[in-house]
Amino acid sequence: MSASASQTHALLCAALLATGRPVAVRELKTLLGVSEEAVEREVNGLREALARAGLGLVVEHVAGGYRLVVDPALVPALASLLSPPPLPQLSQAALETLALVAYHQPVTRGELEAARGASCSSTLETLQERELVHVVGQKDVVGKPLLYATTPRFLLEFGLGSLADLPPVEENAPSNFLRG
């Protein structure tokens, strides 16, 4: 590897580690002073260099950007070091509400409540506190109800690159469970 490639990989690796969040291609393009295609080549080169070096780190594409993470194969061995006290698990009601938001965003609280047949106020508050959903506007109808959508943190927490990575809805699920 040339000194230039080595320096580029070092800068890229440092950027992905230091930010602690997924870094968008446009940000890496600016940092490296190269085209988007060159960013992709450099990221792939860094992936290969990390694999060859066997350092236990991998570059992951998630939430529309790249980040440096521990190789998933090593996570079990590090469990005792990495396990902070977990947040309480989401309730079944919260998971159902989150799924409805994810698949039908933007969506109002009333639409969610009609689909679930139960109040969603406290559940939406919990999901907002955990930064999994947020308000993205108001629906242009009488009363101007708030519209909810998922956040980038939702993508991170569920390991999704984008909403397109959500699994398809099961065939036997009602297709009109949210009425427009």
Secondary structure, DSSP 4 states (H G I P E B T S, - for coil): --HHHHHHHHHHHHHHHHH-S-EEHHHHHHHHTS-HHHHHHHHHHHHHHHHHHT-SEEEEEETTEEEEEE-GGGHHHHHHHH-PPPPPPPPHHHHHHHHHHHHH-SEEHHHHHHHHTS--HHHHHHHHHTTSEEEEEE-SSTT--EEEEE-HHHHHHTT-SSGGGSPPPPTTS-TTSS--
